[in-house]
């Protein structure tokens, strides 16, 4: 299993937007992004701080994306 990169949540959202995800709404510090097929995932955004690696891995698992696929989008 490849290592999960340390990236801020804003870069995560930008990467997801490249593959069809879009910002649906913002609820406090959580940005909710959705896909045209109905999937929705919450991305916690805490300023410019890097997202916790476990949180990022959980998001990738939820949306069905591998770490390698994600890294190619950065």
PDB file of N, H, CA, C and O in Angstrom:
ATOM      1  N   UNK A   1       0.852  -1.172   0.000  1.00  0.00           N
ATOM      2  CA  UNK A   1       0.000   0.000   0.000  1.00  0.00           C
ATOM      3  C   UNK A   1       0.901   1.239   0.000  1.00  0.00           C
ATOM      4  O   UNK A   1       1.723   1.398   0.902  1.00  0.00           O
ATOM      5  N   UNK A   2       0.758   2.114  -0.994  1.00  0.00           N
ATOM      6  H   UNK A   2       0.090   1.985  -1.727  1.00  0.00           H
ATOM      7  CA  UNK A   2       1.613   3.298  -1.069  1.00  0.00           C
ATOM      8  C   UNK A   2       1.290   4.283   0.050  1.00  0.00           C
ATOM      9  O   UNK A   2       0.177   4.302   0.576  1.00  0.00           O
ATOM     10  N   UNK A   3       2.281   5.101   0.408  1.00  0.00           N
ATOM     11  H   UNK A   3       3.185   5.086  -0.019  1.00  0.00           H
ATOM     12  CA  UNK A   3       2.034   6.081   1.470  1.00  0.00           C
ATOM     13  C   UNK A   3       1.074   7.177   1.006  1.00  0.00           C
ATOM     14  O   UNK A   3       1.063   7.564  -0.163  1.00  0.00           O
ATOM     15  N   UNK A   4       0.286   7.657   1.933  1.00  0.00           N
ATOM     16  H   UNK A   4       0.295   7.344   2.883  1.00  0.00           H
ATOM     17  CA  UNK A   4      -0.658   8.741   1.646  1.00  0.00           C
ATOM     18  C   UNK A   4       0.108  10.056   1.747  1.00  0.00           C
ATOM     19  O   UNK A   4       0.803  10.279   2.738  1.00  0.00           O
ATOM     20  N   UNK A   5       0.000  10.937   0.743  1.00  0.00           N
ATOM     21  H   UNK A   5      -0.564  10.755  -0.062  1.00  0.00           H
ATOM     22  CA  UNK A   5       0.733  12.202   0.791  1.00  0.00           C
ATOM     23  C   UNK A   5       0.144  13.173   1.814  1.00  0.00           C
ATOM     24  O   UNK A   5      -1.032  13.085   2.168  1.00  0.00           O
ATOM     25  N   UNK A   6       0.971  14.088   2.274  1.00  0.00           N
ATOM     26  H   UNK A   6       1.926  14.160   1.986  1.00  0.00           H
ATOM     27  CA  UNK A   6       0.517  15.165   3.163  1.00  0.00           C
ATOM     28  C   UNK A   6       0.136  16.356   2.291  1.00  0.00           C
ATOM     29  O   UNK A   6       0.999  17.001   1.695  1.00  0.00           O
ATOM     30  N   UNK A   7      -1.145  16.639   2.222  1.00  0.00           N
ATOM     31  H   UNK A   7      -1.846  16.116   2.706  1.00  0.00           H
ATOM     32  CA  UNK A   7      -1.628  17.753   1.407  1.00  0.00           C
ATOM     33  C   UNK A   7      -2.741  18.477   2.148  1.00  0.00           C
ATOM     34  O   UNK A   7      -3.474  17.865   2.926  1.00  0.00           O
ATOM     35  N   UNK A   8      -2.872  19.785   1.907  1.00  0.00           N
ATOM     36  H   UNK A   8      -2.277  20.282   1.275  1.00  0.00           H
ATOM     37  CA  UNK A   8      -3.989  20.515   2.517  1.00  0.00           C
ATOM     38  C   UNK A   8      -5.314  20.125   1.850  1.00  0.00           C
ATOM     39  O   UNK A   8      -5.332  19.669   0.707  1.00  0.00           O
ATOM     40  N   UNK A   9      -6.390  20.305   2.560  1.00  0.00           N
ATOM     41  H   UNK A   9      -6.375  20.675   3.489  1.00  0.00           H
ATOM     42  CA  UNK A   9      -7.715  19.914   2.073  1.00  0.00           C
ATOM     43  C   UNK A   9      -8.099  20.645   0.793  1.00  0.00           C
ATOM     44  O   UNK A   9      -8.826  20.097  -0.035  1.00  0.00           O
ATOM     45  N   UNK A  10      -7.622  21.872   0.620  1.00  0.00           N
ATOM     46  H   UNK A  10      -7.032  22.318   1.293  1.00  0.00           H
ATOM     47  CA  UNK A  10      -7.965  22.612  -0.596  1.00  0.00           C
ATOM     48  C   UNK A  10      -7.419  21.905  -1.833  1.00  0.00           C
ATOM     49  O   UNK A  10      -8.067  21.905  -2.880  1.00  0.00           O
ATOM     50  N   UNK A  11      -6.226  21.298  -1.722  1.00  0.00           N
ATOM     51  H   UNK A  11      -5.701  21.299  -0.871  1.00  0.00           H
ATOM     52  CA  UNK A  11      -5.667  20.542  -2.850  1.00  0.00           C
ATOM     53  C   UNK A  11      -6.449  19.253  -3.086  1.00  0.00           C
ATOM     54  O   UNK A  11      -6.598  18.811  -4.225  1.00  0.00           O
ATOM     55  N   UNK A  12      -6.942  18.660  -2.019  1.00  0.00           N
ATOM     56  H   UNK A  12      -6.821  19.019  -1.093  1.00  0.00           H
ATOM     57  CA  UNK A  12      -7.758  17.448  -2.148  1.00  0.00           C
ATOM     58  C   UNK A  12      -9.018  17.781  -2.946  1.00  0.00           C
ATOM     59  O   UNK A  12      -9.383  17.049  -3.867  1.00  0.00           O
ATOM     60  N   UNK A  13      -9.676  18.872  -2.598  1.00  0.00           N
ATOM     61  H   UNK A  13      -9.379  19.466  -1.850  1.00  0.00           H
ATOM     62  CA  UNK A  13     -10.901  19.270  -3.292  1.00  0.00           C
ATOM     63  C   UNK A  13     -10.605  19.579  -4.753  1.00  0.00           C
ATOM     64  O   UNK A  13     -11.370  19.184  -5.632  1.00  0.00           O
ATOM     65  N   UNK A  14      -9.497  20.285  -5.028  1.00  0.00           N
ATOM     66  H   UNK A  14      -8.875  20.605  -4.313  1.00  0.00           H
ATOM     67  CA  UNK A  14      -9.123  20.600  -6.407  1.00  0.00           C
ATOM     68  C   UNK A  14      -8.875  19.331  -7.220  1.00  0.00           C
ATOM     69  O   UNK A  14      -9.276  19.238  -8.380  1.00  0.00           O
ATOM     70  N   UNK A  15      -8.214  18.359  -6.602  1.00  0.00           N
ATOM     71  H   UNK A  15      -7.888  18.435  -5.659  1.00  0.00           H
ATOM     72  CA  UNK A  15      -7.942  17.092  -7.289  1.00  0.00           C
ATOM     73  C   UNK A  15      -9.244  16.357  -7.598  1.00  0.00           C
ATOM     74  O   UNK A  15      -9.402  15.799  -8.684  1.00  0.00           O
ATOM     75  N   UNK A  16     -10.173  16.356  -6.646  1.00  0.00           N
ATOM     76  H   UNK A  16     -10.045  16.809  -5.764  1.00  0.00           H
ATOM     77  CA  UNK A  16     -11.451  15.684  -6.866  1.00  0.00           C
ATOM     78  C   UNK A  16     -12.255  16.374  -7.972  1.00  0.00           C
ATOM     79  O   UNK A  16     -12.969  15.715  -8.727  1.00  0.00           O
ATOM     80  N   UNK A  17     -12.138  17.691  -8.062  1.00  0.00           N
ATOM     81  H   UNK A  17     -11.558  18.226  -7.449  1.00  0.00           H
ATOM     82  CA  UNK A  17     -12.866  18.424  -9.095  1.00  0.00           C
ATOM     83  C   UNK A  17     -12.375  18.052 -10.491  1.00  0.00           C
ATOM     84  O   UNK A  17     -13.131  18.159 -11.457  1.00  0.00           O
ATOM     85  N   UNK A  18     -11.134  17.620 -10.611  1.00  0.00           N
ATOM     86  H   UNK A  18     -10.520  17.532  -9.826  1.00  0.00           H
ATOM     87  CA  UNK A  18     -10.587  17.218 -11.911  1.00  0.00           C
ATOM     88  C   UNK A  18     -11.246  15.949 -12.445  1.00  0.00           C
ATOM     89  O   UNK A  18     -11.220  15.693 -13.649  1.00  0.00           O
ATOM     90  N   UNK A  19     -11.837  15.155 -11.553  1.00  0.00           N
ATOM     91  H   UNK A  19     -11.859  15.363 -10.575  1.00  0.00           H
ATOM     92  CA  UNK A  19     -12.450  13.892 -11.981  1.00  0.00           C
ATOM     93  C   UNK A  19     -13.960  13.876 -11.761  1.00  0.00           C
ATOM     94  O   UNK A  19     -14.552  12.823 -11.529  1.00  0.00           O
ATOM     95  N   UNK A  20     -14.572  15.052 -11.835  1.00  0.00           N
ATOM     96  H   UNK A  20     -14.090  15.908 -12.023  1.00  0.00           H
ATOM     97  CA  UNK A  20     -16.024  15.114 -11.846  1.00  0.00           C
ATOM     98  C   UNK A  20     -16.724  15.414 -10.538  1.00  0.00           C
ATOM     99  O   UNK A  20     -17.955  15.431 -10.506  1.00  0.00           O
ATOM    100  N   UNK A  21     -16.001  15.652  -9.459  1.00  0.00           N
ATOM    101  H   UNK A  21     -15.002  15.638  -9.484  1.00  0.00           H
ATOM    102  CA  UNK A  21     -16.620  16.010  -8.182  1.00  0.00           C
ATOM    103  C   UNK A  21     -16.781  17.521  -8.145  1.00  0.00           C
ATOM    104  O   UNK A  21     -15.968  18.242  -8.724  1.00  0.00           O
ATOM    105  N   UNK A  22     -17.809  18.007  -7.479  1.00  0.00           N
ATOM    106  H   UNK A  22     -18.470  17.421  -7.009  1.00  0.00           H
ATOM    107  CA  UNK A  22     -18.021  19.449  -7.375  1.00  0.00           C
ATOM    108  C   UNK A  22     -18.456  19.805  -5.959  1.00  0.00           C
ATOM    109  O   UNK A  22     -19.046  18.992  -5.248  1.00  0.00           O
ATOM    110  N   UNK A  23     -18.155  21.027  -5.573  1.00  0.00           N
ATOM    111  H   UNK A  23     -17.675  21.688  -6.151  1.00  0.00           H
ATOM    112  CA  UNK A  23     -18.525  21.517  -4.251  1.00  0.00           C
ATOM    113  C   UNK A  23     -20.038  21.701  -4.202  1.00  0.00           C
ATOM    114  O   UNK A  23     -20.608  22.450  -4.995  1.00  0.00           O
ATOM    115  N   UNK A  24     -20.679  21.014  -3.265  1.00  0.00           N
ATOM    116  H   UNK A  24     -20.216  20.405  -2.621  1.00  0.00           H
ATOM    117  CA  UNK A  24     -22.131  21.082  -3.126  1.00  0.00           C
ATOM    118  C   UNK A  24     -22.507  22.168  -2.131  1.00  0.00           C
ATOM    119  O   UNK A  24     -23.364  23.009  -2.402  1.00  0.00           O
ATOM    120  N   UNK A  25     -21.848  22.138  -0.967  1.00  0.00           N
ATOM    121  H   UNK A  25     -21.152  21.454  -0.747  1.00  0.00           H
ATOM    122  CA  UNK A  25     -22.130  23.144   0.058  1.00  0.00           C
ATOM    123  C   UNK A  25     -21.004  23.139   1.075  1.00  0.00           C
ATOM    124  O   UNK A  25     -20.157  22.246   1.091  1.00  0.00           O
ATOM    125  N   UNK A  26     -21.015  24.162   1.927  1.00  0.00           N
ATOM    126  H   UNK A  26     -21.704  24.888   1.915  1.00  0.00           H
ATOM    127  CA  UNK A  26     -20.053  24.266   3.016  1.00  0.00           C
ATOM    128  C   UNK A  26     -20.845  24.306   4.308  1.00  0.00           C
ATOM    129  O   UNK A  26     -21.759  25.115   4.468  1.00  0.00           O
ATOM    130  N   UNK A  27     -20.489  23.428   5.224  1.00  0.00           N
ATOM    131  H   UNK A  27     -19.746  22.771   5.095  1.00  0.00           H
ATOM    132  CA  UNK A  27     -21.150  23.368   6.519  1.00  0.00           C
ATOM    133  C   UNK A  27     -20.079  23.511   7.591  1.00  0.00           C
ATOM    134  O   UNK A  27     -19.443  22.532   7.983  1.00  0.00           O
ATOM    135  N   UNK A  28     -19.886  24.734   8.060  1.00  0.00           N
ATOM    136  H   UNK A  28     -20.402  25.529   7.742  1.00  0.00           H
ATOM    137  CA  UNK A  28     -18.815  24.991   9.030  1.00  0.00           C
ATOM    138  C   UNK A  28     -17.465  24.794   8.376  1.00  0.00           C
ATOM    139  O   UNK A  28     -17.168  25.408   7.351  1.00  0.00           O
ATOM    140  N   UNK A  29     -16.637  23.927   8.972  1.00  0.00           N
ATOM    141  H   UNK A  29     -16.878  23.428   9.804  1.00  0.00           H
ATOM    142  CA  UNK A  29     -15.309  23.682   8.414  1.00  0.00           C
ATOM    143  C   UNK A  29     -15.299  22.463   7.494  1.00  0.00           C
ATOM    144  O   UNK A  29     -14.229  21.994   7.105  1.00  0.00           O
ATOM    145  N   UNK A  30     -16.462  21.950   7.145  1.00  0.00           N
ATOM    146  H   UNK A  30     -17.331  22.331   7.461  1.00  0.00           H
ATOM    147  CA  UNK A  30     -16.545  20.787   6.270  1.00  0.00           C
ATOM    148  C   UNK A  30     -17.132  21.186   4.917  1.00  0.00           C
ATOM    149  O   UNK A  30     -18.215  21.766   4.838  1.00  0.00           O
ATOM    150  N   UNK A  31     -16.398  20.865   3.869  1.00  0.00           N
ATOM    151  H   UNK A  31     -15.519  20.394   3.934  1.00  0.00           H
ATOM    152  CA  UNK A  31     -16.873  21.107   2.516  1.00  0.00           C
ATOM    153  C   UNK A  31     -17.457  19.795   2.009  1.00  0.00           C
ATOM    154  O   UNK A  31     -16.799  18.755   2.046  1.00  0.00           O
ATOM    155  N   UNK A  32     -18.673  19.853   1.543  1.00  0.00           N
ATOM    156  H   UNK A  32     -19.207  20.697   1.513  1.00  0.00           H
ATOM    157  CA  UNK A  32     -19.359  18.667   1.048  1.00  0.00           C
ATOM    158  C   UNK A  32     -19.219  18.673  -0.470  1.00  0.00           C
ATOM    159  O   UNK A  32     -19.665  19.604  -1.140  1.00  0.00           O
ATOM    160  N   UNK A  33     -18.593  17.618  -1.008  1.00  0.00           N
ATOM    161  H   UNK A  33     -18.230  16.861  -0.463  1.00  0.00           H
ATOM    162  CA  UNK A  33     -18.425  17.513  -2.452  1.00  0.00           C
ATOM    163  C   UNK A  33     -19.244  16.332  -2.952  1.00  0.00           C
ATOM    164  O   UNK A  33     -19.344  15.301  -2.286  1.00  0.00           O
ATOM    165  N   UNK A  34     -19.823  16.497  -4.127  1.00  0.00           N
ATOM    166  H   UNK A  34     -19.742  17.334  -4.668  1.00  0.00           H
ATOM    167  CA  UNK A  34     -20.677  15.461  -4.683  1.00  0.00           C
ATOM    168  C   UNK A  34     -20.285  15.123  -6.105  1.00  0.00           C
ATOM    169  O   UNK A  34     -19.621  15.902  -6.787  1.00  0.00           O
ATOM    170  N   UNK A  35     -20.705  13.954  -6.538  1.00  0.00           N
ATOM    171  H   UNK A  35     -21.245  13.320  -5.984  1.00  0.00           H
ATOM    172  CA  UNK A  35     -20.437  13.472  -7.888  1.00  0.00           C
ATOM    173  C   UNK A  35     -21.766  13.376  -8.619  1.00  0.00           C
ATOM    174  O   UNK A  35     -22.818  13.254  -7.991  1.00  0.00           O
ATOM    175  N   UNK A  36     -21.722  13.431  -9.929  1.00  0.00           N
ATOM    176  H   UNK A  36     -20.868  13.530 -10.439  1.00  0.00           H
ATOM    177  CA  UNK A  36     -22.960  13.388 -10.711  1.00  0.00           C
ATOM    178  C   UNK A  36     -23.713  12.067 -10.553  1.00  0.00           C
ATOM    179  O   UNK A  36     -24.906  12.002 -10.849  1.00  0.00           O
ATOM    180  N   UNK A  37     -23.032  11.014 -10.092  1.00  0.00           N
ATOM    181  H   UNK A  37     -22.063  11.067  -9.852  1.00  0.00           H
ATOM    182  CA  UNK A  37     -23.707   9.729  -9.900  1.00  0.00           C
ATOM    183  C   UNK A  37     -24.387   9.618  -8.537  1.00  0.00           C
ATOM    184  O   UNK A  37     -24.945   8.573  -8.202  1.00  0.00           O
ATOM    185  N   UNK A  38     -24.341  10.705  -7.744  1.00  0.00           N
ATOM    186  H   UNK A  38     -23.888  11.553  -8.016  1.00  0.00           H
ATOM    187  CA  UNK A  38     -25.048  10.745  -6.472  1.00  0.00           C
ATOM    188  C   UNK A  38     -24.192  10.546  -5.240  1.00  0.00           C
ATOM    189  O   UNK A  38     -24.669  10.748  -4.123  1.00  0.00           O
ATOM    190  N   UNK A  39     -22.930  10.150  -5.415  1.00  0.00           N
ATOM    191  H   UNK A  39     -22.543   9.985  -6.322  1.00  0.00           H
ATOM    192  CA  UNK A  39     -22.058   9.966  -4.254  1.00  0.00           C
ATOM    193  C   UNK A  39     -21.721  11.320  -3.642  1.00  0.00           C
ATOM    194  O   UNK A  39     -21.575  12.315  -4.352  1.00  0.00           O
ATOM    195  N   UNK A  40     -21.600  11.346  -2.315  1.00  0.00           N
ATOM    196  H   UNK A  40     -21.718  10.538  -1.738  1.00  0.00           H
ATOM    197  CA  UNK A  40     -21.275  12.569  -1.583  1.00  0.00           C
ATOM    198  C   UNK A  40     -20.247  12.227  -0.522  1.00  0.00           C
ATOM    199  O   UNK A  40     -20.317  11.168   0.101  1.00  0.00           O
ATOM    200  N   UNK A  41     -19.282  13.135  -0.312  1.00  0.00           N
ATOM    201  H   UNK A  41     -19.225  13.996  -0.818  1.00  0.00           H
ATOM    202  CA  UNK A  41     -18.270  12.933   0.720  1.00  0.00           C
ATOM    203  C   UNK A  41     -17.969  14.275   1.378  1.00  0.00           C
ATOM    204  O   UNK A  41     -18.009  15.321   0.730  1.00  0.00           O
ATOM    205  N   UNK A  42     -17.670  14.231   2.664  1.00  0.00           N
ATOM    206  H   UNK A  42     -17.638  13.382   3.191  1.00  0.00           H
ATOM    207  CA  UNK A  42     -17.352  15.426   3.439  1.00  0.00           C
ATOM    208  C   UNK A  42     -15.839  15.553   3.568  1.00  0.00           C
ATOM    209  O   UNK A  42     -15.156  14.596   3.932  1.00  0.00           O
ATOM    210  N   UNK A  43     -15.319  16.744   3.267  1.00  0.00           N
ATOM    211  H   UNK A  43     -15.873  17.522   2.971  1.00  0.00           H
ATOM    212  CA  UNK A  43     -13.882  17.006   3.362  1.00  0.00           C
ATOM    213  C   UNK A  43     -13.667  18.091   4.418  1.00  0.00           C
ATOM    214  O   UNK A  43     -14.097  19.228   4.224  1.00  0.00           O
ATOM    215  N   UNK A  44     -13.007  17.758   5.536  1.00  0.00           N
ATOM    216  H   UNK A  44     -12.658  16.834   5.694  1.00  0.00           H
ATOM    217  CA  UNK A  44     -12.748  18.768   6.563  1.00  0.00           C
ATOM    218  C   UNK A  44     -11.651  19.731   6.108  1.00  0.00           C
ATOM    219  O   UNK A  44     -10.570  19.304   5.704  1.00  0.00           O
ATOM    220  N   UNK A  45     -11.935  21.026   6.176  1.00  0.00           N
ATOM    221  H   UNK A  45     -12.813  21.373   6.505  1.00  0.00           H
ATOM    222  CA  UNK A  45     -10.972  22.046   5.753  1.00  0.00           C
ATOM    223  C   UNK A  45     -10.621  22.895   6.961  1.00  0.00           C
ATOM    224  O   UNK A  45     -11.475  23.584   7.519  1.00  0.00           O
ATOM    225  N   UNK A  46      -9.358  22.840   7.360  1.00  0.00           N
ATOM    226  H   UNK A  46      -8.664  22.281   6.907  1.00  0.00           H
ATOM    227  CA  UNK A  46      -8.898  23.603   8.518  1.00  0.00           C
ATOM    228  C   UNK A  46      -7.740  24.501   8.102  1.00  0.00           C
ATOM    229  O   UNK A  46      -6.579  24.239   8.416  1.00  0.00           O
ATOM    230  N   UNK A  47      -8.085  25.560   7.392  1.00  0.00           N
ATOM    231  H   UNK A  47      -9.028  25.774   7.137  1.00  0.00           H
ATOM    232  CA  UNK A  47      -7.073  26.503   6.938  1.00  0.00           C
ATOM    233  C   UNK A  47      -6.113  25.847   5.963  1.00  0.00           C
ATOM    234  O   UNK A  47      -6.519  25.050   5.116  1.00  0.00           O
ATOM    235  N   UNK A  48      -4.841  26.186   6.087  1.00  0.00           N
ATOM    236  H   UNK A  48      -4.511  26.833   6.774  1.00  0.00           H
ATOM    237  CA  UNK A  48      -3.832  25.638   5.179  1.00  0.00           C
ATOM    238  C   UNK A  48      -3.126  24.426   5.772  1.00  0.00           C
ATOM    239  O   UNK A  48      -2.132  23.958   5.217  1.00  0.00           O
ATOM    240  N   UNK A  49      -3.629  23.912   6.895  1.00  0.00           N
ATOM    241  H   UNK A  49      -4.436  24.293   7.346  1.00  0.00           H
ATOM    242  CA  UNK A  49      -3.011  22.750   7.531  1.00  0.00           C
ATOM    243  C   UNK A  49      -3.219  21.507   6.667  1.00  0.00           C
ATOM    244  O   UNK A  49      -4.249  21.357   6.008  1.00  0.00           O
ATOM    245  N   UNK A  50      -2.224  20.620   6.683  1.00  0.00           N
ATOM    246  H   UNK A  50      -1.388  20.742   7.218  1.00  0.00           H
ATOM    247  CA  UNK A  50      -2.345  19.369   5.946  1.00  0.00           C
ATOM    248  C   UNK A  50      -3.414  18.491   6.580  1.00  0.00           C
ATOM    249  O   UNK A  50      -3.577  18.463   7.800  1.00  0.00           O
ATOM    250  N   UNK A  51      -4.127  17.786   5.739  1.00  0.00           N
ATOM    251  H   UNK A  51      -3.994  17.809   4.748  1.00  0.00           H
ATOM    252  CA  UNK A  51      -5.162  16.878   6.210  1.00  0.00           C
ATOM    253  C   UNK A  51      -4.507  15.657   6.847  1.00  0.00           C
ATOM    254  O   UNK A  51      -3.455  15.205   6.396  1.00  0.00           O
ATOM    255  N   UNK A  52      -5.124  15.131   7.884  1.00  0.00           N
ATOM    256  H   UNK A  52      -5.979  15.498   8.250  1.00  0.00           H
ATOM    257  CA  UNK A  52      -4.621  13.915   8.524  1.00  0.00           C
ATOM    258  C   UNK A  52      -4.624  12.785   7.495  1.00  0.00           C
ATOM    259  O   UNK A  52      -5.572  12.638   6.723  1.00  0.00           O
ATOM    260  N   UNK A  53      -3.558  11.995   7.493  1.00  0.00           N
ATOM    261  H   UNK A  53      -2.788  12.115   8.120  1.00  0.00           H
ATOM    262  CA  UNK A  53      -3.420  10.946   6.486  1.00  0.00           C
ATOM    263  C   UNK A  53      -4.525   9.902   6.584  1.00  0.00           C
ATOM    264  O   UNK A  53      -4.986   9.392   5.563  1.00  0.00           O
ATOM    265  N   UNK A  54      -4.950   9.583   7.790  1.00  0.00           N
ATOM    266  H   UNK A  54      -4.576   9.998   8.620  1.00  0.00           H
ATOM    267  CA  UNK A  54      -6.040   8.624   7.959  1.00  0.00           C
ATOM    268  C   UNK A  54      -7.350   9.152   7.411  1.00  0.00           C
ATOM    269  O   UNK A  54      -8.143   8.397   6.850  1.00  0.00           O
ATOM    270  N   UNK A  55      -7.581  10.451   7.571  1.00  0.00           N
ATOM    271  H   UNK A  55      -6.936  11.065   8.027  1.00  0.00           H
ATOM    272  CA  UNK A  55      -8.789  11.082   7.041  1.00  0.00           C
ATOM    273  C   UNK A  55      -8.779  11.041   5.520  1.00  0.00           C
ATOM    274  O   UNK A  55      -9.787  10.716   4.892  1.00  0.00           O
ATOM    275  N   UNK A  56      -7.627  11.375   4.930  1.00  0.00           N
ATOM    276  H   UNK A  56      -6.809  11.639   5.440  1.00  0.00           H
ATOM    277  CA  UNK A  56      -7.514  11.350   3.470  1.00  0.00           C
ATOM    278  C   UNK A  56      -7.706   9.929   2.946  1.00  0.00           C
ATOM    279  O   UNK A  56      -8.403   9.726   1.951  1.00  0.00           O
ATOM    280  N   UNK A  57      -7.099   8.952   3.602  1.00  0.00           N
ATOM    281  H   UNK A  57      -6.533   9.117   4.410  1.00  0.00           H
ATOM    282  CA  UNK A  57      -7.260   7.560   3.165  1.00  0.00           C
ATOM    283  C   UNK A  57      -8.731   7.144   3.252  1.00  0.00           C
ATOM    284  O   UNK A  57      -9.224   6.428   2.381  1.00  0.00           O
ATOM    285  N   UNK A  58      -9.426   7.586   4.290  1.00  0.00           N
ATOM    286  H   UNK A  58      -9.025   8.168   4.998  1.00  0.00           H
ATOM    287  CA  UNK A  58     -10.846   7.278   4.432  1.00  0.00           C
ATOM    288  C   UNK A  58     -11.682   7.886   3.320  1.00  0.00           C
ATOM    289  O   UNK A  58     -12.596   7.244   2.802  1.00  0.00           O
ATOM    290  N   UNK A  59     -11.371   9.121   2.953  1.00  0.00           N
ATOM    291  H   UNK A  59     -10.628   9.642   3.373  1.00  0.00           H
ATOM    292  CA  UNK A  59     -12.087   9.785   1.862  1.00  0.00           C
ATOM    293  C   UNK A  59     -11.856   9.030   0.557  1.00  0.00           C
ATOM    294  O   UNK A  59     -12.795   8.788  -0.201  1.00  0.00           O
ATOM    295  N   UNK A  60     -10.600   8.658   0.296  1.00  0.00           N
ATOM    296  H   UNK A  60      -9.837   8.855   0.911  1.00  0.00           H
ATOM    297  CA  UNK A  60     -10.287   7.934  -0.937  1.00  0.00           C
ATOM    298  C   UNK A  60     -10.994   6.581  -0.981  1.00  0.00           C
ATOM    299  O   UNK A  60     -11.478   6.167  -2.034  1.00  0.00           O
ATOM    300  N   UNK A  61     -11.053   5.902   0.143  1.00  0.00           N
ATOM    301  H   UNK A  61     -10.659   6.239   0.999  1.00  0.00           H
ATOM    302  CA  UNK A  61     -11.755   4.617   0.209  1.00  0.00           C
ATOM    303  C   UNK A  61     -13.243   4.809  -0.055  1.00  0.00           C
ATOM    304  O   UNK A  61     -13.857   4.023  -0.777  1.00  0.00           O
ATOM    305  N   UNK A  62     -13.820   5.851   0.530  1.00  0.00           N
ATOM    306  H   UNK A  62     -13.322   6.489   1.116  1.00  0.00           H
ATOM    307  CA  UNK A  62     -15.246   6.127   0.358  1.00  0.00           C
ATOM    308  C   UNK A  62     -15.599   6.390  -1.102  1.00  0.00           C
ATOM    309  O   UNK A  62     -16.639   5.938  -1.579  1.00  0.00           O
ATOM    310  N   UNK A  63     -14.745   7.114  -1.811  1.00  0.00           N
ATOM    311  H   UNK A  63     -13.899   7.482  -1.423  1.00  0.00           H
ATOM    312  CA  UNK A  63     -15.054   7.449  -3.206  1.00  0.00           C
ATOM    313  C   UNK A  63     -14.539   6.405  -4.190  1.00  0.00           C
ATOM    314  O   UNK A  63     -14.799   6.502  -5.389  1.00  0.00           O
ATOM    315  N   UNK A  64     -13.811   5.410  -3.694  1.00  0.00           N
ATOM    316  H   UNK A  64     -13.599   5.331  -2.720  1.00  0.00           H
ATOM    317  CA  UNK A  64     -13.339   4.336  -4.565  1.00  0.00           C
ATOM    318  C   UNK A  64     -12.131   4.699  -5.400  1.00  0.00           C
ATOM    319  O   UNK A  64     -12.006   4.249  -6.539  1.00  0.00           O
ATOM    320  N   UNK A  65     -11.240   5.507  -4.848  1.00  0.00           N
ATOM    321  H   UNK A  65     -11.342   5.872  -3.923  1.00  0.00           H
ATOM    322  CA  UNK A  65     -10.037   5.928  -5.562  1.00  0.00           C
ATOM    323  C   UNK A  65      -8.809   5.408  -4.824  1.00  0.00           C
ATOM    324  O   UNK A  65      -8.769   5.417  -3.594  1.00  0.00           O
ATOM    325  N   UNK A  66      -7.810   4.956  -5.575  1.00  0.00           N
ATOM    326  H   UNK A  66      -7.843   4.949  -6.575  1.00  0.00           H
ATOM    327  CA  UNK A  66      -6.577   4.497  -4.947  1.00  0.00           C
ATOM    328  C   UNK A  66      -5.672   5.689  -4.668  1.00  0.00           C
ATOM    329  O   UNK A  66      -5.868   6.772  -5.218  1.00  0.00           O
ATOM    330  N   UNK A  67      -4.682   5.481  -3.812  1.00  0.00           N
ATOM    331  H   UNK A  67      -4.522   4.601  -3.365  1.00  0.00           H
ATOM    332  CA  UNK A  67      -3.725   6.539  -3.500  1.00  0.00           C
ATOM    333  C   UNK A  67      -2.947   6.912  -4.759  1.00  0.00           C
ATOM    334  O   UNK A  67      -2.688   8.092  -4.999  1.00  0.00           O
ATOM    335  N   UNK A  68      -2.573   5.918  -5.567  1.00  0.00           N
ATOM    336  H   UNK A  68      -2.784   4.960  -5.373  1.00  0.00           H
ATOM    337  CA  UNK A  68      -1.835   6.192  -6.806  1.00  0.00           C
ATOM    338  C   UNK A  68      -2.647   7.070  -7.754  1.00  0.00           C
ATOM    339  O   UNK A  68      -2.111   8.012  -8.337  1.00  0.00           O
ATOM    340  N   UNK A  69      -3.928   6.771  -7.911  1.00  0.00           N
ATOM    341  H   UNK A  69      -4.364   6.005  -7.438  1.00  0.00           H
ATOM    342  CA  UNK A  69      -4.791   7.582  -8.772  1.00  0.00           C
ATOM    343  C   UNK A  69      -4.874   9.008  -8.246  1.00  0.00           C
ATOM    344  O   UNK A  69      -4.848   9.965  -9.021  1.00  0.00           O
ATOM    345  N   UNK A  70      -4.975   9.149  -6.929  1.00  0.00           N
ATOM    346  H   UNK A  70      -4.997   8.372  -6.299  1.00  0.00           H
ATOM    347  CA  UNK A  70      -5.064  10.473  -6.318  1.00  0.00           C
ATOM    348  C   UNK A  70      -3.780  11.272  -6.538  1.00  0.00           C
ATOM    349  O   UNK A  70      -3.830  12.452  -6.884  1.00  0.00           O
ATOM    350  N   UNK A  71      -2.636  10.625  -6.338  1.00  0.00           N
ATOM    351  H   UNK A  71      -2.595   9.666  -6.057  1.00  0.00           H
ATOM    352  CA  UNK A  71      -1.349  11.315  -6.486  1.00  0.00           C
ATOM    353  C   UNK A  71      -1.184  11.827  -7.916  1.00  0.00           C
ATOM    354  O   UNK A  71      -0.617  12.901  -8.116  1.00  0.00           O
ATOM    355  N   UNK A  72      -1.663  11.092  -8.906  1.00  0.00           N
ATOM    356  H   UNK A  72      -2.124  10.220  -8.744  1.00  0.00           H
ATOM    357  CA  UNK A  72      -1.564  11.530 -10.304  1.00  0.00           C
ATOM    358  C   UNK A  72      -2.372  12.798 -10.560  1.00  0.00           C
ATOM    359  O   UNK A  72      -2.067  13.551 -11.485  1.00  0.00           O
ATOM    360  N   UNK A  73      -3.399  13.040  -9.747  1.00  0.00           N
ATOM    361  H   UNK A  73      -3.646  12.429  -8.995  1.00  0.00           H
ATOM    362  CA  UNK A  73      -4.242  14.229  -9.918  1.00  0.00           C
ATOM    363  C   UNK A  73      -3.630  15.484  -9.308  1.00  0.00           C
ATOM    364  O   UNK A  73      -4.044  16.596  -9.637  1.00  0.00           O
ATOM    365  N   UNK A  74      -2.651  15.319  -8.423  1.00  0.00           N
ATOM    366  H   UNK A  74      -2.315  14.416  -8.155  1.00  0.00           H
ATOM    367  CA  UNK A  74      -2.051  16.482  -7.745  1.00  0.00           C
ATOM    368  C   UNK A  74      -1.159  17.267  -8.685  1.00  0.00           C
ATOM    369  O   UNK A  74      -0.575  18.274  -8.285  1.00  0.00           O
TER     370      UNK A  74
END
